[in-house]
């Protein structure tokens, strides 16, 4: 049954991709297996030697530069004349959509919510991994591809809301990064949930929590272990 929308209520559910909708295996395989293997073949190196060289190059650029996220940049840098689509197809068997995802998206869609993807990953990675889920989503936003931001800042989320034509309070975002999927969207009033599939946060996450002054009771309320919990949440 489609819900009748009322002013001020939740209208949009937003989801991160890696670690939220799909496992990390595909992206890791492309970056850490596919590119080193192609470079090893091109240069006549062992995979191990090629991997060490590729890893050093990744580290030299670092994740705070936009190039770090651009596969076309790396293919050109390593002189690899291989389309990224070919690499993707070699490792498509590594794509794993979490088992509850399609059921949850189906319920939310039938309830009349608009569903979007909001990820830090490059658009080509998002679209390839989420092909089976494409029918659920009206929009796909990539911080790196669409806004040239290396992380999802509060300003990024504000721009997404502006493009959707909704107030932040009408959006629920869920993702697996404590800062970029939980703290930052909450800064502008988005209803955010932190997805901890192992129900444990790292020491770095704990430090971030303390520095932001998030209370334990509050953090427990908005920490979920799988997407099914969204359906029982107060915002749904």
Buried (B, 14 or more C-beta within 10 A) or exposed (E): EEEEEEEEEBBBBBBBBBBBBBBEBBBBBBBBBBBBBBBBEBEEBEEEBBBEBBEEBBEEBEEEEBEBBBBEBBBEEBEBEBEBEEBBEBBEEBBEBBEBBBEBBEBBBEEEBBBBBBBBBBBBBBBBBBEEBEEBBEBBBBBBBBBEBBBBBBEBBBBBBEEBEBBBBBBBBBBBBBBBBBBBBBBBBBBBBBBBBEEEBEEEBEEBBEEBEBEEEEBEEBBBEBBBBBEEBEEB
